[in-house]
Amino acid sequence: MKNSLLANSKKYLRIFRLGWLDAVEYRTDFFMSVFGWGIRMAIATFLWKAVSNGQNGSIGSYSYQSIMSYFLLVQILSSFVFSQIGFTIVEDVNKGEFNQYLLKPIAYLPFRFLFDLSRNTFRTLIGTVIFGTIIAVFYGGIPIFASKIPFVFASVIGGYMINFCILSMLGMSSFWLENTRRIIFIYFGMLTIFSGMIVPLNLFPPLFLNIISRLPFGYIFFYPIQVLQATSITPEIISGLMIQWAYAIGLYSLAYLMFRRGVRRFEGVGI
């Protein structure tokens, strides 16, 4: 049993390494996306500066410095959280590539999870150097202390898991539906609005905030950034982490069940 566990750990470590090498090989795509981030950052700078000037230097509970720090942290976090897993699963199912994974001694979802995670880790390291430097030089940096590091790590991984599981389930709907790409695009639109990616959620009206705070989207971007910007570990941060991981575990369980049913349909119908 010990040898089996060791063999499995080595197998999945190799998968993580393959994803890393894939990201390094196609790093030009990432640097092109950095150019796009630069354009968005310039737009955000002028936008929030204008809003800040019109509100006597404050934007709700945010200053101009803190709102720009928030936006730049979104850029770093998006390089880690964003995933193409939904489209990847659709391609695997529709083109028949999924067959090969049924014959290999690897679990499909963990394989895709680790491969995607390793690629995004490479992107995040570069994004952290670029945008982290801008935050430190121009916007006062972010509070860093030892007791916060485990919460930051757990919240970022939790956000990634929530997004990965939702996209995986949308991708796996291709076991039953012919065209699920539009559903995935709709999800990305919802994620942009309801996750705090464009505007911090606590700037929305209370009624709207009360509704979206009950959905998992806010735990993908808004909550991890709240942890990153926190000056201390509060009970709200701890309870938020518990809710986030409850969503992550629940969604992974649903994704696993959906995968098992999808495989039976795939084998039976031969999609």
N, C-alpha and C positions, 0 to 999 in steps of 0.2 A: 504493500500500500504506500509505504514511504517512497519507494522508487517511482510509483505511478504519479504521485503528487509532484515529485521532482521533475519528472518528464513533462508533465503538463505545464508547470511553471516555466520551464525552459522553452516550451513550444510557444507560449503566449508572450514571453519576452522577445522571442524572435519575430513574432508578429508586430510587436511594438517597434522593434528595430526596423522592420521593413517599411512601416508607415513613416518613420523618421527619414529613412533614406529616400523614400518617394517624395517627401516634402523638400528635401535638399536638392533633389534632381530637378524638380519643377519650381524652384524658388523664384524664377522670373515672374510667374503668375502672381506670387505674393507681392513682389516689389511693384508690380503694376497696380495691385490693390492699394498699396501704400500711397501711390499717387492719387488714387481716388479718395483716400482718407484725407489727404492734404487739401483737396478741394472742399470736402465737407467741413474740415476744420476751419478753413478760411470763411466759409459761409456762416458757420456757427459763431465765430468770433465777432463778425459784424452784426449778426442778429442779436446775440445776447448783450453786446455792448450797447446797441440801440435801446433794447428793452430795459437794461440796467439804468441808462441815462434818463429814460422816461419815468422810472420808478424811484428816483433819488438814490440810485446806487444799490438798490436791493431788488431781488426777484423772489417774492414770497419770503421764505426763510433762508434763501441763498444770497450771498454776495456775488458780484461778478466773478471774483476769483474762484469761489467754491463751485459756481455753476460751470465754469470752464474746466475746472478740475474734474467735475462729474462727467462732462462730455468726453474728455480725453480718456478717462477710465473706461467709458463705454467702448471706445475704440480698441483699447487693450483687451477688454473682456470679450468683445465680439470676435476677435481673432481666435479666441479659445472656444467660445460657445457655438458659433455658427457651424453648421454641419450640412453636408450634401447627402446625408444618409438616406433621406426620403427618396431622392431621385436615384440614388445608387440601387436601392432595393427594387424600385420600379423597373430599372434597366435589367437587373438580375432576373426578375420574374418574367418580364415580357420577352426578353431575348433568349430565355432558356439557360442563361448562365448559372441560375440557381441550382441546376442539376449537379454540377460539380461539387458544390458544398455539401450536398447530401451524401456524397461518397467519401468525403475526406474526414479524417479523425479530429475535426474541430467543430466547436459549437458556433453556429453562424452569427448570432447576435454578439457574443463576446468577441469574436474575431473582428467584426465590423466596428465594435465599440473601441477596441484597442488600436486598430489601424487608424481610425479617425482621430482618436485622442492623441496619438503620437504625432500625426501631421499637424494638428492644431497646437500642440506644445511647441513645436519649432516656430510656428507663426507667432505665437504669443511671446516667446523669448525676444524675437526681433521687435515686435510691437512694443514690448515693455521698455526696451532700450530707447526706442525713438520717442514714444509718447511719455514715458516715465521721465525722461530727461527734460522734456518741455514742461511737464508739471512741476518738477523740482526747481527749474530755473525761473519760470515766469509766474507760476501760480502757487507758490508756497509749499509744494510737496504734499505728501499725505502722512498722517500720524503712523509711526511704526514703533511697536513695542512687542516684546516676546510673547506675552499672553494672548495677543490678538492673532498671531500667525496661524495657529490651528483653526480658528474660526474663519479666517480668510480662505485658507486652503479648502476647508469643508464646504463653505458657501459657494466657492467657484466651481468645485467638482459637482456639487448638488445642482447648481444651475445648468451645468453642461448635461448632466444626466436627465433632467426634466426635458430639456429641449431635444436631446437625442431620442428619448423614449417616445415623445409625441410625434416627431418626424418619422421614427421607425414604424409606428402604428399607421400613420398616413401612407407611408410607402407600402406597407403590407396589405393595405386595402386593395392593392392591385391584384391580390389573389382572388378577389371577388368582382372588382370593377375594371373596366377596360382602360379608362384614362383618369388617373388620380393626380396628374401634375397640377391641374388647376386648383385642386383642393390644397396642395402644398403651397402654391402661390398665395392662396387666400390666408393660409396660416401665417405665412411670413408677413403679410399685411397686418394681421391682428397682432402679431408679435411686436411689430414696430410701434404700434400705438399703446398696447396694454402692458408692455414689459418695462416701460420707463426708458426705452432706448433713445427716443427723441426728446422727451420732456420728462423730468422727474415726476413720479406719480403723486407725490405730496403737493404738487402745484395744481392738481386737478380739483374741481369742486368736491366737497365732502361726500355728497351722494354718489357721484361717479367713483370716487376713491373707495368708498365702502363696498361697492359692487366688485370692482376689479381686484381689491385686496383679498377677496375670497377665491380668486382664480390662481392657477399656478404660474401664469405668465410673469407676474411681478417678482417671482423668486428666481427668474433667469438672469435678469439684469439689475433691477432696482435694489433688491435686497443685498446681493453681494457687494454692490457699490456702497450701500449704507454701511456695511461692515468695514470696507476699505477706508471710508472716510471717518469712521467712528474714533473718538478720542478715548473711549473706555468701553469695556464690555458690560453692557447693561442687560437687565432681565428681558427687555424687548428683543435684543439680538439673540439671546439664548432661545427664547420661545420661537423666534422667527426661524432659527436653524432647525428646530424640531419639526416645525410645520413644513419647511422646505424638504427635509429628508423623508418625511411621511409621504409627500407628493412623489418624490423620486422613487422610493421603494414601491409605492402603490402603482405608479405608472410603469415601472419595469415589470412588475408582476402581470399587469394587463398586457404589456407588449409580449411577454413570454407566452401567455395563454393564446394570444392572437396568432403568434408565430406557429404554435403547435397545431392550431386549427387550420391555418393557412397551408402548412406542409401537407396535411392530410388531403386538403382540397387540390393542392398542386399535384400530388401523386395520383389522386383519383381521376382528375379531369385532364391532366397533362397540359396545363396552360403553357 
